[in-house]
Amino acid sequence: MKPGTSAPQFSLPTSEGGLLRSTDYIGKKPVVIFFYPKDDTLGCTIESCAFRDSYADFVAAGAEVIGISADPVTSHLRFREKYSLPFILASDVNHETAHAYDVPTGPLGLAGRATFVIDKHGMVRDAFSSRVRVKRHVSRALDLVRGLAEESD
């Protein structure tokens, strides 16, 4: 998925038992979607907690944060509660949404780690993939979201 393309639409179950429809957010406000390999693993926990710690900054800039992995909703619920994650965690068990976003496959067939910043018009503004620089996903996304907020002013 390259910057300048329209963000694919999707509908996924969430840790709260509801259904996340991308159209509820994409096209209405900036959205940060981060794909991660697996709940409660070292890198994924560091990344998710970094998004948690910066969540108020994302909200202040007018953006929503959504985490997606192939884990089932029961795993997401435990992960979300254990680390007090304030954002939506959606379950992409068939990897269909990850494929739509061209998220690279990681070792053992797990989804890779990629973050997308989508503007309020539904256009991908940034796509970043790194398995090891997990905190960089957060800082890079937040910098861009703040820039989008300034463009709106």
C-alpha positions in Angstrom: 0.0 0.0 0.0 1.6 3.2 -1.1 0.9 6.7 0.1 -1.6 8.5 -2.2 -3.9 5.5 -2.6 -7.3 5.1 -1.1 -7.5 3.0 2.0 -9.2 -0.3 1.5 -12.5 -0.8 3.4 -13.0 -3.6 5.8 -15.3 -4.9 8.5 -13.8 -6.8 11.5 -14.9 -8.1 14.9 -13.5 -6.3 17.9 -12.4 -7.1 21.4 -15.6 -5.5 22.7 -17.7 -8.0 20.7 -18.8 -5.4 18.2 -18.0 -5.0 14.5 -15.5 -2.4 13.4 -16.5 -0.9 10.0 -13.7 1.1 8.5 -16.3 3.5 7.0 -17.2 4.5 10.6 -13.8 6.3 10.8 -12.0 6.4 7.4 -13.2 9.3 5.4 -14.4 11.2 8.5 -11.2 11.8 10.5 -7.5 10.8 10.4 -7.0 7.2 11.3 -3.9 5.3 12.3 -4.1 1.6 11.7 -1.3 -0.6 13.0 -1.0 -4.2 12.1 1.0 -6.4 14.5 1.8 -10.1 14.6 0.5 -11.4 17.9 -1.0 -10.3 21.2 1.1 -10.4 24.4 4.5 -10.9 22.6 7.4 -8.7 23.5 7.5 -6.5 20.4 3.8 -6.2 20.1 3.3 -5.4 23.7 6.0 -2.6 23.5 4.4 -1.2 20.4 0.8 -1.4 21.7 1.8 0.2 25.0 3.6 3.0 23.1 0.4 3.7 21.2 -1.4 3.6 24.5 1.0 6.1 26.1 0.5 8.5 23.1 -3.2 7.8 22.6 -4.2 11.2 24.2 -1.9 13.0 21.8 -3.5 11.2 18.8 -7.0 12.1 20.0 -5.9 15.7 20.6 -4.8 15.8 17.0 -8.2 14.5 15.9 -7.2 10.9 15.0 -8.4 7.4 15.9 -6.0 4.5 16.5 -6.9 1.0 15.5 -4.8 -2.1 16.2 -5.3 -5.2 14.0 -3.9 -8.7 14.3 -5.0 -12.2 13.4 -5.6 -13.1 17.1 -9.2 -14.0 18.0 -11.3 -11.4 19.8 -10.9 -13.3 23.1 -7.2 -12.9 23.0 -7.6 -9.2 22.1 -9.9 -8.7 25.1 -7.3 -10.2 27.5 -4.5 -8.2 25.9 -6.5 -5.0 26.0 -7.4 -5.4 29.6 -4.0 -6.5 30.8 -2.3 -3.4 29.4 -5.2 -0.9 29.6 -5.2 -0.3 25.9 -7.7 2.5 25.1 -8.0 1.9 21.4 -9.9 -0.6 19.3 -8.3 -4.0 18.7 -9.8 -5.8 15.7 -9.4 -9.4 14.7 -8.3 -10.3 11.2 -8.2 -14.1 11.5 -8.1 -14.8 7.8 -5.5 -12.0 7.1 -7.9 -10.5 4.5 -7.5 -7.0 5.7 -3.7 -7.4 6.1 -3.6 -8.6 2.5 -5.7 -5.7 1.3 -3.2 -3.3 2.9 -0.2 -5.3 1.5 1.1 -6.0 5.0 4.2 -8.1 4.6 4.1 -11.6 6.1 6.5 -12.2 8.9 8.2 -15.4 10.2 6.0 -18.4 10.9 3.3 -17.1 8.6 2.3 -14.4 11.1 1.2 -11.0 9.8 4.0 -8.5 9.6 4.2 -5.2 11.5 3.0 -2.2 9.5 1.4 1.2 10.3 -0.7 3.3 8.0 -1.8 6.9 8.5 -5.0 7.7 6.6 -6.2 11.2 6.3 -9.8 12.4 6.8 -10.4 12.0 3.0 -9.6 8.3 3.2 -6.2 8.6 1.5 -3.1 6.7 2.8 -0.6 9.4 3.7 2.1 7.1 5.1 2.9 3.4 5.2 5.6 2.2 7.5 6.8 -1.3 8.0 9.5 -2.4 10.5 9.7 -5.5 12.6 12.3 -4.2 15.0 11.8 -0.4 15.3 8.4 -0.8 17.1 8.4 2.5 18.8 9.2 4.3 15.6 5.7 3.3 14.3 4.2 5.5 17.0 6.4 8.5 16.7 6.3 8.6 13.0 2.5 8.2 12.9 2.0 10.9 15.6 4.2 13.4 13.7 2.2 12.9 10.6 -1.2 13.1 12.4 -0.1 16.4 14.0 0.9 17.6 10.6 -2.5 16.7 9.2 -4.2 18.6 12.1 -2.1 21.7 11.1 -3.2 21.3 7.5 -6.8 21.5 8.6 -6.3 24.7 10.6 
